[in-house]
Amino acid sequence: MDQDRAQEIINSIAMINVKYHGFPVYLKEINPEQETATIFPLDEMNHEQEVELNGLFEEGP
């Protein structure tokens, strides 16, 4: 996922389905210098992790 789209998703009021290696996640913030995002699985909201943006994929229409 590119940084601009990831930031749009974070700023959106709509729920946009994003997955990290097949697991549904919530995008919290972007680190543009590192090309990473802070995420957490939707079923484990206290399990934050920093992942590479290229592992994130948007699902939906």
Backbone as a ProteinNet text record, in pm:
[ID]
protein_1_A
[PRIMARY]
MDQDRAQEIINSIAMINVKYHGFPVYLKEINPEQETATIFPLDEMNHEQEVELNGLFEEGP
[TERTIARY]
86.2	0	90.7	51.1	134.7	97.9	193	177.9	57	33.1	-79.3	-213.2	-229.2	-354.9	-369.4	-262.4	-267.9	-311.9	-260.4	-298.4	-445	-492.1	-633.4	-722.4	-682.4	-760.2	-763.7	-651	-645	-736.4	-739.2	-818.4	-966.7	-1002.7	-1140.2	-1232.3	-1354.8	-1453.7	-1520.3	-1506.2	-1563	-1468.1	-1524.4	-1443.6	-1399.6	-1270.6	-1214.6	-1138.8	-1171.2	-1110.4	-966.3	-875.4	-733	-684.8	-600	-542.6	-390.4	-329.6	-185	-159.2	-104.8	-80	-204.1	-319.5	-443.9	-524	-467.9	-537.3	-594.5	-722.1	-781.6	-715.2	-678.4	-608.1	-665.2	-630.8	-664.1	-534.8	-535.5	-419	-424.5	-320.3	-316.3	-239.7	-118.1	-37.2	66.2	119.4	219.4	351.8	461.1	595.5	656.9	642.9	686.9	836.4	917.9	1063.2	1103	1034.4	1064.9	979.3	877.8	781.2	712.8	670.6	602	472.9	390.7	266.4	254.3	195.1	159.5	17.7	1.5	-128.2	-159.7	-284.1	-317.3	-427.6	-424.5	-530.5	-664	-769.9	-901.8	-947.3	-896.9	-936.8	-840	-733.6	-637.3	-593	-680.7	-654.5	-535.8	-488.6	-373.9	-243.1	-245.4	-126.9	-76.6	-26.5	24.9	155.6	175.6	302.3	332	458.9	499.6	535.4	473.5	491.2	522.9	578.7	607.4	477.8	470.1	350.6	322.3	425.1	401.9	334.3	317.3	244.3	96.4	53.8	-85.7	-162.6	-284.8	-368.6	-511	-568.4	-706.8	-800	-910	-1010.4	-1139.9	-1216.5	-1348.3	-1377.9	-1494.3	-1537.8	-1457
-116.4	0	122.4	223.2	342.5	432.9	517.6	601.1	693.1	750.8	843.8	773.4	654.1	581.6	538.9	496.4	457.8	576.5	695.4	814.3	849.2	834	857.3	764.4	640.3	543.3	583.6	625.2	669.2	788.9	881.7	1004.1	984.4	871.8	847.7	821.5	871	839.9	704.5	656	525.7	413.9	298.1	180.4	117.7	116.7	60.4	-66.3	-175.3	-304.3	-310.6	-329.4	-342.3	-471.2	-542.6	-666	-659.3	-723.8	-740.7	-890.4	-934.3	-1077.3	-1161	-1110.9	-1185.3	-1162.9	-1091.1	-1066.2	-925.5	-907.3	-774.4	-691	-568	-479.5	-338.4	-262	-120.7	-43.3	57.1	143.4	256.5	272.2	376.7	498.3	477.1	588.6	538.9	634.5	606.5	667.8	597.3	651.1	662.1	779.2	792.4	770.1	809.3	793.3	646.2	563.4	420.3	338.5	404	335.8	221.3	253.9	156.8	217	131.2	174.4	105.3	176.3	114.7	61.5	-66.3	-133.7	-215.7	-261	-366.8	-452	-582.8	-671.4	-629.2	-640	-600.2	-682.8	-804.2	-887.7	-881.2	-798.6	-781.7	-636.2	-550	-406.6	-359.6	-438.2	-397.2	-457.2	-516.4	-578.6	-494.2	-374.9	-287.5	-342.8	-319.7	-356.7	-262.9	-249.4	-167.9	-261.8	-236.9	-325.8	-243.8	-309.6	-243.8	-217.8	-101.9	-65.8	-165.1	-224.3	-315.3	-445.9	-469.8	-587	-560.9	-434.7	-395.6	-393.8	-447	-449.6	-408.7	-324.7	-280.2	-381.1	-413.1	-503.2	-428.7	-470.6	-411.7	-372.5	-311.2	-275.3	-166.8
0	0	0	-74.2	-73.2	45	82.2	201.3	193.9	76.8	63.2	87.6	31	51	197	258.5	399.6	485.1	456.1	532.9	507.1	383.4	353	434.8	447.7	525.1	671.9	725.1	865	887.3	793.5	806.5	775.9	716.6	674.2	793.1	782.8	885.7	858.4	735.8	698.8	741.6	768.9	800.1	668.7	644.1	522.1	560.8	493.9	527.1	477.9	574	543.4	607.6	534.6	587.8	580.6	677.9	681	674.1	562.7	538.2	568.2	523.6	534.3	661.2	758.2	884.6	886.8	924.7	930.8	1040.4	1002.9	1096	1091.5	1193.8	1203.3	1186.5	1098	1079.9	1181.5	1259	1360.7	1312	1259.3	1209.9	1110.4	1034.8	931.6	973.4	944.8	962.4	822.6	758.2	618.3	597.9	695	678.8	672.5	750.2	754.5	657.4	596.7	510.3	585	708.7	793.5	846.9	905.8	969.1	1104	1198.9	1325.7	1309.2	1338	1320.6	1444.3	1451.9	1546.9	1486.9	1517.5	1469.2	1528.4	1451.4	1499.7	1619.6	1632.7	1745.3	1864.1	1852.5	1961.5	1965.7	2009.8	2001.4	2084.8	2178	2257.8	2206.5	2089.7	2031	1912.3	1942.8	1836.6	1782.6	1652.9	1591.4	1476.2	1444.6	1331.5	1217.2	1101.1	986.1	861.6	761.6	635.1	558.9	495.5	419.6	307.5	249.5	136.7	178.1	309	355.9	377.6	359	380.6	249	252.6	133.8	169.5	84.4	102.2	36.4	105.2	50.5	32.4	-64.3	-80	-221.7	-238.9	-373.8	-437.7
[MASK]
+++++++++++++++++++++++++++++++++++++++++++++++++++++++++++++

